[in-house]
Structures are given as structure tokens and as C-alpha cells.
């Protein structure tokens, strides 16, 4: 495709990338060892075939450090849209919908079909004659709120019927995201976690008896989850990894410190859940991990707890937490 | 005092923010990023300014708990965290506390 280049040299980049012209450029900074990049490369190529007015350039970030530095690339994948010499948009991370949106914004082409609609929820085009709008809405509401991530796709996770759906599914799986999906090709079928639950009649019955809700794990909202976790034990720590296998030097030191103090505590691995990881930072207004909570209140991070241990404050505070064992 | 090497952008940002905020008697910023560069968490990250230790002595800390001191600094550096600063180890003291520690 003439609007898609994988650059092999700085000279090639200079030849292809002429930002002062009116052409809009989309730059893809990627690395072979980062799996999300592989998914996004496919998305990038797909977008190139659909947006002939934009020139798509694929750049292996580590091979071209000067270019990466110029565009302040801190992580891969990263995408930069350049128009008339200016960076007009950036997408950081493997975010296919964001990238599609960004490309669509700057594409003069009128036929940006397919990709934008694949990852969004679409209501089935034909309602079965037996369902009233109210029933339809109720059913949709139930489905969309039944899971933190709900994908309405063509086909099922095991048998996607369209390549955009397939790509979306690959991305969700690669990112280890829990999701539910709904097959828009067959309005009468409801799939939960890729499993065929039944047609409308079956689903209605299951909803009525409460069995449907039991099938789909109730997703509490993030705030509730965070508050519950913080209060899970009197002394609660949020670390990278587990106490047995800490995955960061600071978390490791904290675990050793607490072992020394012979205190009981519970822990949560923030590497397992990015929602909690990012949400907690905002929730308690603290930017780093590990975090130590006592009775639901943030004591601080490693520095503070170390200091508290040194000056005896920690021992006083947690004396209340030590269970009076007989 | 002559600095041995130029501050990178993140380092200068930290330095100027904390100088303005705290008018410190002493401000040491140590870049530990290279110690973590090969960790899996840092894969795909090209910045050489991700992990820092900051030792600061300032009267502005007087009367504040350690937690409050840390929050002051974290708050002032929130944009740097958004921009790729990954870890910050803090040592925050007042001049009086340093003097006392030296006596002991």
C-alpha cells in the first residue's frame, strides 16, 4: 500500500516523512518483544487500508532512538499523529478504539468504515417480535452492567465472525481483561463469558429466577472494591507481587520489615489488577506503591513505615492489631 | 558548587518544583533509574529518569507529620508522575531535626 511504510533506515524516514506538506502522518512506535504492539500493528495496518488520505509509518522504536526521542516516546506502543509539522494527537498504549478515533478525526477519507463500530456496543438491528422496547432496554441494561467489560461482537469469543471482532477479542485476551460478550449477529442468543446461555426465552426465565445474575459475577463498582480491599484486614498492604514472591525491591523491603515486626497482615497484588492499581492512587491521593493501610487509613509507603518502625511509632499503632491469642 | 552532569528534564523539573515549594536548606536528588532499567516493569520505557531518591532539609516541614511532608512533595510533583516518573524515595527533615540527629 502506498500509504503504509515500515521504515528500515533514517534516510527512508526522511524520504517518506514530509511533515511540512499537507499530508497527515500517523506514526506507530513499536517493539517486537511487547505483545500489545503486535495486536496494535495489525490494527494500524487495517487503519492504513481504510484511510488512504493518511500516511501510516511503522517505526521500530529501539532501532530509531533519535526519532523516538524527538517524539518523546516513553513506552510502546505509542502513536503520534502529525499534521503540518505539528503533533496533533497521541495515543499511548494498546488502545485500538482511541487510535481509530484519532485517525478518523484527521482522515479526509469519507469511508472510514468498520473499525470504529467494531469495538463499540451496538444494539441489535432487529428486535424479535415478542420483545417490547422496555423489555429490550431492561435486557440490554442487565447485559451491559453484568460485567465490567462487555463486548458486543459479531460471533463469539471462540468463533468470531468478523476480523475486527477477532482483533478486539485478541486484544482483550492479551491484556488479561475479564469481559463478557454479546453476539450481535444472532439477536436471539445470549453469550456470557463465551458460553452460550440460551435464547431469549431461556434468558428471561433465568433472569426471573435469579439464576442469570448468579451466572454472571456481579461486578461491584471500583470504589466499593477499593474500600473493601483497604479494610480487608486491620493491617493491609498493597504491593507488587505477593509476600512470598515480591516483584519489586520496595515491596520486598516492606515485606521483610513486617516479617521482622512479626505482625499479621493481608496483602493485595496490584500487578494482578490494573483498575485497582490506578484507581487506588487517585482514591487515596498517593502516587506510589507499596501502600500500607491500618484500619482503613493510609499510613504511607515504605519510607514512612520504615521511619515509624525506627522511632517506635509503628509498634504502638499496630499493637491494637495483634490478636490476643490465648 | 559545580554539578558533574547536566540535570535531565525530569531531574530539573523536580529540582525547580521542590526549590520553589520548600526553599530548602539542602536538596539532594539522586537518580536511581539505572538500577531499575532492566526490571520487567520498565520494559518499553526509554526514559532514563524513572526512579529517584530525594533528601531534603527544609524549615517548611516544621510541625508536619512525615505523611504530610510526603504529600506536599507528591502533590507538587503530580505532573511529573503523570509524565513517567515511576518511583520516589523521600527523606524529609527540618534543620532542627538534622541538628538534633548530629548531636546524638
Contacts between the chains, C-beta under 8 A, distances in Angstrom:
chain1	res1	chain2	res2	distance
A	31	B	44	6.2
A	33	B	43	7.1
A	34	B	43	6.8
A	34	B	44	5.2
A	61	B	46	7.2
A	62	B	46	7.9
A	65	B	46	7.4
A	68	B	46	6.3
A	69	B	46	7.7
A	73	B	46	6.4
A	74	B	45	6.0
A	74	B	46	6.2
A	74	B	47	5.2
A	74	B	83	7.9
A	74	B	84	4.8
A	75	B	44	4.6
A	75	B	45	5.2
A	75	B	46	7.6
A	75	B	84	8.0
A	76	B	44	4.6
A	240	B	41	7.4
A	247	B	41	7.7
A	248	B	39	7.5
A	248	B	41	6.9
A	249	B	36	7.7
A	250	B	87	7.0
A	250	B	89	7.9
A	285	B	71	7.2
A	285	B	74	7.9
A	285	B	75	7.8
A	286	B	71	7.7
A	286	B	74	6.7
A	287	B	74	5.3
A	287	B	77	7.9
A	287	B	78	6.9
A	287	B	81	4.5
A	287	B	88	7.6
A	288	B	74	7.9
A	288	B	87	5.9
A	288	B	88	6.3
A	298	B	67	7.7
A	299	B	67	7.4
A	300	B	66	6.9
A	300	B	67	5.2
A	300	B	70	6.4
A	301	B	70	7.5
A	302	B	89	7.6
A	303	B	66	7.7
A	303	B	70	7.1
A	303	B	89	5.9
A	303	B	90	5.3
A	303	B	91	7.1
A	304	B	66	5.1
A	304	B	67	6.0
A	304	B	70	6.4
A	307	B	66	5.8
A	308	B	66	7.9
